[in-house]
Amino acid sequence: MEINTQHYIAKCLPEQIGEAERYISDIEKVWNIMVDIFGKEPMIKKYIVDFTLDKGVCYAGSGKIIIYKHELDNLLPYPNNLMQGLVFETFHGFLEHVKHRPNGYGVTPYYGENQLGESFSTILKIELLDRLGLKEEANKFRKGKGMGKSHHQLLFLLVELHEEYGIGLFQKLFRVLENEEKPIITKELPKDELCRCLSECAKEDLSSRFTKHEYHINSPIILSG
């Protein structure tokens, strides 16, 4: 069975079409909020979702998303279902062209030339849950819910920056990255280049925040202007 909405084309099993339609329609309700959080219209405005597989939740690049069929069996009521996988993977799509040139083709959909990992999509999701009044649920993601421990170091740094500077800091970072002709953050995350970019966006030297989270910054941060 196929579902076609403004921003999604989804394939699901016939017996799950009701849940799939509800899931997607609930995300359509908050689409404009998601765009506002990202800071501009995303380049990819329509996503192809496969709900038919037995396992796997991932963003496969170029607007393609896999959400395993059992997620529909355990779909939460709105708005709590926005904590589940589809919102997160859609935010990966929003960020795709920020991470990659050209537009995500020929590279993995998670890192690419500008190395932005899953923690950045998590910040966008936390902001969404906050705006919807799901503070308790947002705090669980701030503490690393649903993410492997290998992501926690970066996530906890970004969470601290988000709490102090707001989503605007990240919006500025995304615009800097997408407007440069060449990729900027090409080293293993996060070291000098990410710290420099975020410091420029914050108009403040953030190297002490990085060292607090056990990231060594090799060179001093010199702010322009």
Secondary structure as GFF3:
##gff-version 3
##sequence-region A 1 225
A	DSSP	beta_strand	2	4	.	.	.	ID=ss1
A	DSSP	beta_strand	8	11	.	.	.	ID=ss2
A	DSSP	three_ten_helix	14	16	.	.	.	ID=ss3
A	DSSP	alpha_helix	17	29	.	.	.	ID=ss4
A	DSSP	alpha_helix	31	38	.	.	.	ID=ss5
A	DSSP	beta_strand	47	50	.	.	.	ID=ss6
A	DSSP	beta_strand	57	61	.	.	.	ID=ss7
A	DSSP	beta_strand	64	67	.	.	.	ID=ss8
A	DSSP	alpha_helix	70	73	.	.	.	ID=ss9
A	DSSP	three_ten_helix	80	83	.	.	.	ID=ss10
A	DSSP	alpha_helix	85	99	.	.	.	ID=ss11
A	DSSP	alpha_helix	118	131	.	.	.	ID=ss12
A	DSSP	alpha_helix	135	142	.	.	.	ID=ss13
A	DSSP	three_ten_helix	149	151	.	.	.	ID=ss14
A	DSSP	alpha_helix	152	165	.	.	.	ID=ss15
A	DSSP	alpha_helix	167	179	.	.	.	ID=ss16
A	DSSP	alpha_helix	192	202	.	.	.	ID=ss17
A	DSSP	alpha_helix	207	212	.	.	.	ID=ss18
###
